[in-house]
Amino acid sequence: MPLSALFGHRDLYERLLAEFASRPSHAYLLSGPRGIGKSLVACALVHSLVCERSPGAGFCCTPERCATRATAALSERARAKTALEACGCCAGCVQVALGVHPDVLQIRRIEGRSDVLIEQVRDLIAQLGLKPARAPMRLAILDDAETLNVPAQNALLKTLEEPPGQAIIFVISASERALLDTVRSRLRQVRFRALTVGEIEQLLVSRGVEARRARALALLARGSAARALSMVEGEEPPTRAILKALRDARAIDFCRAQALAQEFFSSREQAADTFELIARLLEEILCYKLSGAGFAASSSDTAQLRELAEVFGLDALLKSIEAAVKAHAAVEGMANSRLQGEQFWLALGQAARNE
């Protein structure tokens, strides 16, 4: 995997790779918001750790184009820098790229399921106990760890307490709070930050997005490269629908709150993203109310945001922002997303009517 793909996390990657060369931990927790590149970094680390640094028979590119051979001609300083990146052409690299490396294991939530199954965790643990077949160690990536239920986490805990001698586990979670304290305490924690607007803009431009549109999407992405890329593909966030619901806040009763929760919070992932978007929009409305100017939303939404700044009082905005932030944290902590949605809209409606 080219390191140019690690937008915003190159330094973190290099620091972890240096740690592996000295005293690596047996298990790492990569935590941070969704869609910012945690899995990419884990995959890049695994790729580098299994790279054989020499072309494998039957796998190598042509000699005149071989990156590994070309590295031999570089200066010592340039060679050290290049060594951070997997060569991409040895047998180990090719097997990882194809998903068939015998010593690289990866599990994540199955599509259509709400959590990673305990059977998946048990199978991963069993395979980790085997001796490495090709690489120096067995390497496992456990993604979507925030969806692990308590029995599955307890099954994982036994391996963390008595880790295999030749294995490293990367546990990837969008929420540290979703993991048991006993599990979290046995993992080397690595926290990832959300990407900056500039980093996301750079990513989109590198994918061929026009500069002005890339800037607008980067502002709407709220630090998530995955969210920005989904918008490029046409999956725009429900900004207009949320603004309409906010405009009609005073009319929200229990039935309307249920309907809105069904529309915006039908899954945990959707709920987390939507609560984050609602908080961002309310913050922008607050900016319009206090200063007459916003900071991030599309110019096409300016008129509606100014109108809502007149509709909502200062106290209602502050209470609603607090409610959205708390609901987002609750969903990240595995609370029922639809129930959180109902409670939020009811609270918002009550705050609007009290003005």
C-alpha positions as CSV (number, residue, x, y, z in Angstrom):
1,M,0.0,0.0,0.0
2,P,1.5,3.4,-1.0
3,L,2.0,5.6,2.0
4,S,0.6,8.5,0.0
5,A,-2.8,6.9,0.8
6,L,-2.4,7.6,4.5
7,F,-3.7,11.2,4.5
8,G,-3.1,12.8,7.9
9,H,-1.7,9.7,9.6
10,R,1.8,9.3,8.1
11,D,3.6,10.3,11.3
12,L,1.5,7.9,13.4
13,Y,2.3,5.1,11.0
14,E,6.0,5.7,11.1
15,R,6.0,6.0,14.9
16,L,4.2,2.6,15.2
17,L,6.5,1.0,12.6
18,A,9.6,2.2,14.6
19,E,8.0,0.7,17.8
20,F,7.6,-2.7,16.0
21,A,11.4,-2.7,15.3
22,S,12.1,-2.3,19.0
23,R,9.5,-3.4,21.6
24,P,6.2,-4.1,20.0
25,S,3.1,-4.7,22.0
26,H,1.0,-7.9,21.4
27,A,-2.2,-5.9,20.8
28,Y,-3.1,-2.4,19.7
29,L,-6.3,-0.4,19.9
30,L,-6.7,2.0,17.0
31,S,-9.6,4.3,18.0
32,G,-11.1,7.4,16.6
33,P,-14.1,8.7,14.5
34,R,-15.4,6.6,11.7
35,G,-14.0,6.9,8.2
36,I,-10.7,8.7,9.0
37,G,-8.3,5.9,8.0
38,K,-7.7,3.6,11.0
39,S,-8.2,0.5,8.9
40,L,-5.9,1.9,6.2
41,V,-3.1,2.4,8.7
42,A,-3.6,-1.1,10.2
43,C,-3.5,-2.6,6.7
44,A,-0.3,-0.6,5.8
45,L,1.4,-1.7,9.0
46,V,0.5,-5.4,8.3
47,H,1.7,-4.9,4.7
48,S,5.0,-3.6,5.9
49,L,5.5,-6.3,8.5
50,V,5.0,-9.2,6.0
51,C,7.0,-7.5,3.2
52,E,9.9,-9.8,2.3
53,R,11.8,-6.8,0.8
54,S,12.9,-8.9,-2.2
55,P,11.0,-10.1,-5.3
56,G,9.4,-13.5,-5.0
57,A,9.6,-16.0,-7.8
58,G,6.6,-15.7,-10.0
59,F,5.3,-12.6,-8.4
60,C,7.9,-9.9,-9.2
61,C,7.4,-7.2,-11.7
62,T,9.9,-6.9,-14.6
63,P,13.5,-6.2,-13.4
64,E,13.7,-2.8,-15.0
65,R,10.6,-1.6,-13.1
66,C,11.2,-3.4,-9.8
67,A,10.9,-1.0,-6.9
68,T,12.9,-3.3,-4.7
69,R,15.9,-3.4,-7.0
70,A,15.7,0.3,-7.7
71,T,16.0,0.9,-3.9
72,A,19.4,-0.6,-3.9
73,A,20.6,2.3,-6.0
74,L,19.4,5.0,-3.6
75,S,21.4,6.8,-1.1
76,E,21.4,5.4,2.5
77,R,19.1,8.1,3.7
78,A,16.6,7.7,0.8
79,R,16.8,3.9,1.2
80,A,15.9,4.2,4.9
81,K,12.9,6.3,4.0
82,T,11.8,3.9,1.3
83,A,12.1,1.0,3.7
84,L,9.1,2.3,5.6
85,E,6.9,1.3,2.7
86,A,6.1,-2.2,1.6
87,C,7.8,-3.0,-1.8
88,G,4.5,-4.2,-3.3
89,C,6.1,-6.8,-5.5
90,C,7.4,-9.6,-3.3
91,A,5.3,-12.7,-2.7
92,G,4.2,-11.5,0.8
93,C,3.0,-8.2,-0.5
94,V,1.1,-9.7,-3.4
95,Q,-0.6,-12.3,-1.1
96,V,-1.7,-9.5,1.3
97,A,-3.0,-7.4,-1.6
98,L,-5.0,-10.5,-2.9
99,G,-6.2,-11.3,0.7
100,V,-4.7,-14.8,0.7
101,H,-1.6,-14.4,2.9
102,P,-1.6,-17.4,5.3
103,D,-0.5,-15.3,8.3
104,V,-2.8,-12.3,7.9
105,L,-6.2,-12.6,9.5
106,Q,-9.0,-10.0,9.3
107,I,-12.6,-10.0,10.6
108,R,-15.2,-7.3,10.6
109,R,-19.0,-7.0,11.0
110,I,-20.8,-9.1,8.4
111,E,-23.0,-7.0,6.1
112,G,-26.5,-7.0,7.4
113,R,-25.5,-7.8,11.0
114,S,-25.4,-5.3,13.8
115,D,-22.3,-6.8,15.5
116,V,-19.2,-8.9,15.1
117,L,-20.2,-12.4,16.0
118,I,-18.6,-14.4,18.8
119,E,-18.0,-17.2,16.4
120,Q,-15.8,-14.9,14.3
121,V,-13.8,-13.9,17.4
122,R,-13.3,-17.6,18.4
123,D,-12.2,-18.5,14.9
124,L,-9.7,-15.6,14.9
125,I,-8.3,-16.7,18.3
126,A,-7.9,-20.3,17.1
127,Q,-6.0,-19.2,14.0
128,L,-3.8,-16.8,16.0
129,G,-2.6,-19.8,18.0
130,L,-1.0,-21.5,15.0
131,K,2.6,-21.0,14.0
132,P,3.4,-18.5,11.3
133,A,3.6,-20.2,7.9
134,R,5.5,-17.5,5.9
135,A,5.8,-14.2,7.8
136,P,7.8,-13.8,11.1
137,M,4.5,-13.6,13.0
138,R,0.7,-14.0,12.7
139,L,-1.1,-10.6,12.2
140,A,-4.8,-10.0,12.9
141,I,-7.1,-7.0,12.3
142,L,-10.3,-7.0,14.2
143,D,-12.4,-4.2,12.7
144,D,-15.8,-2.8,14.0
145,A,-14.8,-3.7,17.5
146,E,-17.2,-1.2,19.0
147,T,-20.0,-3.7,17.9
148,L,-18.6,-6.6,20.0
149,N,-21.0,-7.8,22.6
150,V,-19.9,-8.7,26.1
151,P,-19.5,-12.5,25.5
152,A,-17.4,-11.8,22.4
153,Q,-15.2,-9.3,24.3
154,N,-14.7,-11.8,27.1
155,A,-13.6,-14.4,24.5
156,L,-11.1,-11.9,23.2
157,L,-10.0,-11.0,26.7
158,K,-8.6,-14.5,27.3
159,T,-6.3,-14.1,24.4
160,L,-5.2,-10.7,25.4
161,E,-4.4,-12.0,28.9
162,E,-2.4,-14.9,27.5
163,P,-1.3,-13.7,24.1
164,P,0.3,-16.1,21.5
165,G,4.1,-15.6,21.3
166,Q,4.3,-14.8,17.6
167,A,1.2,-12.6,17.0
168,I,0.0,-9.0,16.9
169,I,-3.6,-8.0,17.0
170,F,-5.0,-4.7,15.8
171,V,-8.3,-3.9,17.3
172,I,-10.1,-1.1,15.4
173,S,-12.9,0.8,17.1
174,A,-14.9,4.0,16.5
175,S,-15.5,4.2,20.3
176,E,-13.2,3.3,23.2
177,R,-16.2,3.5,25.5
178,A,-17.8,0.5,23.8
179,L,-15.1,-1.8,25.0
180,L,-14.9,-3.3,28.5
181,D,-12.4,-1.7,30.8
182,T,-10.6,-5.1,31.2
183,V,-10.2,-5.3,27.4
184,R,-9.1,-1.7,26.9
185,S,-6.5,-1.9,29.7
186,R,-4.7,-4.8,27.9
187,L,-4.4,-2.9,24.6
188,R,-1.8,-0.4,23.6
189,Q,-4.1,2.6,22.8
190,V,-3.4,4.6,19.7
191,R,-5.9,7.5,19.2
192,F,-6.6,8.9,15.7
193,R,-7.7,12.4,15.1
194,A,-10.3,13.5,12.6
195,L,-8.8,14.7,9.4
196,T,-8.5,18.4,8.7
197,V,-10.5,20.2,6.0
198,G,-7.3,20.7,4.0
199,E,-6.3,17.0,4.2
200,I,-9.7,15.9,3.0
201,E,-9.6,18.5,0.2
202,Q,-6.2,17.2,-0.9
203,L,-7.5,13.7,-0.9
204,L,-10.5,14.6,-3.1
205,V,-8.4,16.6,-5.5
206,S,-6.1,13.7,-5.9
207,R,-9.1,11.6,-6.8
208,G,-10.0,14.0,-9.6
209,V,-12.6,16.2,-7.9
210,E,-12.7,19.8,-9.0
211,A,-11.0,22.1,-6.4
212,R,-14.1,24.2,-5.6
213,R,-16.3,21.1,-5.1
214,A,-13.6,19.4,-3.1
215,R,-13.5,22.3,-0.7
216,A,-17.2,22.3,-0.2
217,L,-17.4,18.5,0.4
218,A,-14.4,18.7,2.7
219,L,-16.3,21.2,4.9
220,L,-19.3,18.9,5.0
221,A,-17.3,15.7,5.7
222,R,-16.7,16.7,9.3
223,G,-13.3,15.1,9.4
224,S,-14.2,11.8,7.7
225,A,-12.5,10.8,4.4
226,A,-15.1,8.0,3.9
227,R,-17.9,10.5,4.3
228,A,-16.4,12.8,1.8
229,L,-15.8,10.0,-0.8
230,S,-19.4,8.8,-0.3
231,M,-20.6,12.3,-1.1
232,V,-18.5,12.3,-4.3
233,E,-20.3,9.2,-5.3
234,G,-23.7,10.9,-4.8
235,E,-24.6,10.0,-1.3
236,E,-25.2,13.5,0.0
237,P,-25.9,13.9,3.7
238,P,-29.5,14.6,4.6
239,T,-28.8,18.3,5.3
240,R,-32.0,19.7,3.7
241,A,-34.3,17.2,5.4
242,I,-32.8,18.0,8.8
243,L,-33.1,21.7,8.2
244,K,-36.8,21.2,7.4
245,A,-37.3,19.2,10.6
246,L,-35.6,21.9,12.6
247,R,-37.8,24.6,11.0
248,D,-40.9,22.6,12.1
249,A,-39.4,21.9,15.6
250,R,-42.3,23.5,17.5
251,A,-44.8,21.0,15.9
252,I,-42.8,17.9,17.0
253,D,-44.9,15.6,19.2
254,F,-44.4,12.0,20.1
255,C,-45.7,10.6,16.8
256,R,-43.6,13.1,14.8
257,A,-40.5,12.3,16.9
258,Q,-41.0,8.6,16.2
259,A,-41.2,9.2,12.4
260,L,-38.1,11.4,12.4
261,A,-36.2,8.7,14.5
262,Q,-37.2,6.1,11.9
263,E,-36.1,8.4,9.0
264,F,-32.7,9.5,10.4
265,F,-31.7,6.9,13.0
266,S,-32.6,3.4,11.6
267,S,-29.0,2.1,12.2
268,R,-26.2,2.8,14.6
269,E,-23.9,4.1,11.9
270,Q,-26.6,6.3,10.4
271,A,-27.5,7.6,13.9
272,A,-23.9,8.5,14.8
273,D,-23.4,10.4,11.5
274,T,-26.7,12.2,11.7
275,F,-26.3,13.3,15.3
276,E,-22.9,14.7,14.4
277,L,-24.4,16.5,11.4
278,I,-27.3,17.9,13.5
279,A,-24.8,19.2,16.1
280,R,-22.8,20.8,13.3
281,L,-25.9,22.5,11.8
282,L,-27.1,23.7,15.2
283,E,-23.6,25.2,15.9
284,E,-23.7,27.0,12.6
285,I,-27.2,28.4,13.3
286,L,-25.8,29.6,16.6
287,C,-23.0,31.4,14.8
288,Y,-25.5,33.1,12.6
289,K,-27.5,34.1,15.6
290,L,-24.5,35.5,17.4
291,S,-22.5,37.0,14.6
292,G,-24.7,36.9,11.5
293,A,-22.2,34.6,9.6
294,G,-21.7,30.9,9.4
295,F,-18.5,28.9,9.1
296,A,-19.0,25.7,7.1
297,A,-22.3,25.0,5.4
298,S,-23.0,25.2,1.7
299,S,-23.9,28.6,0.5
300,S,-27.1,27.1,-0.8
301,D,-28.2,26.6,2.8
302,T,-27.4,30.1,4.0
303,A,-31.0,31.4,3.7
304,Q,-32.4,28.5,5.7
305,L,-29.7,28.8,8.4
306,R,-30.4,32.6,8.8
307,E,-34.1,31.9,9.1
308,L,-33.6,29.2,11.7
309,A,-31.3,31.7,13.7
310,E,-34.4,33.8,14.0
311,V,-36.7,30.9,14.9
312,F,-34.6,29.5,17.7
313,G,-33.7,31.3,20.9
314,L,-30.2,31.2,22.3
315,D,-31.2,28.9,25.2
316,A,-33.0,26.5,22.9
317,L,-29.9,26.3,20.6
318,L,-27.5,25.6,23.5
319,K,-29.8,22.9,25.0
320,S,-30.3,21.3,21.6
321,I,-26.6,21.2,20.8
322,E,-25.9,19.7,24.2
323,A,-28.6,17.1,23.5
324,A,-27.2,16.2,20.1
325,V,-23.7,15.8,21.4
326,K,-24.9,13.6,24.3
327,A,-27.0,11.5,22.0
328,H,-24.0,11.0,19.7
329,A,-21.9,9.9,22.6
330,A,-24.6,7.5,23.8
331,V,-25.0,5.9,20.3
332,E,-21.2,5.5,20.1
333,G,-21.5,3.8,23.5
334,M,-23.9,1.3,22.0
335,A,-27.2,2.8,23.2
336,N,-30.3,2.2,21.2
337,S,-30.1,4.6,18.3
338,R,-33.8,4.9,17.6
339,L,-34.7,5.6,21.2
340,Q,-31.9,8.2,21.4
341,G,-33.4,9.8,18.2
342,E,-36.9,9.9,19.7
343,Q,-35.7,11.5,22.9
344,F,-33.6,14.0,21.0
345,W,-36.5,15.2,18.7
346,L,-38.9,15.4,21.7
347,A,-36.3,17.5,23.7
348,L,-35.7,19.7,20.7
349,G,-39.4,20.3,20.2
350,Q,-39.9,21.1,23.8
351,A,-37.0,23.5,23.8
352,A,-38.3,25.3,20.7
353,R,-41.8,25.7,22.3
354,N,-40.4,27.1,25.5
355,E,-38.9,30.1,23.7
